[in-house]
Amino acid sequence: MTERSPFYENGLARFKGDYSDGKMHGFWQFFRKDGSLMRSGTFDHDRQIGVWKTFDREGKLVKETDFGD
């Protein structure tokens, strides 16, 4: 997996989350270039698990996807 910068060119966060053994693990958030939260959910060593939520630019929940355990 190619590491991407956690920041956009404008300095705002692209994503926030933790790694375990070099893999995405635990709760993560992904942001748009304007700083608004786009998506959030949990990883188990690079595998999406549980319910992931997708938001519009105003922060309204628009979709929930259940990836199971």
Secondary structure, DSSP 8 states (H G I E B T S, - for coil): -----SB-TTS-BSEEEEEETTEEEEEEEEE-TTS-EEEEEEEETTEEEEEEEEE-TTS-EEEEEE---
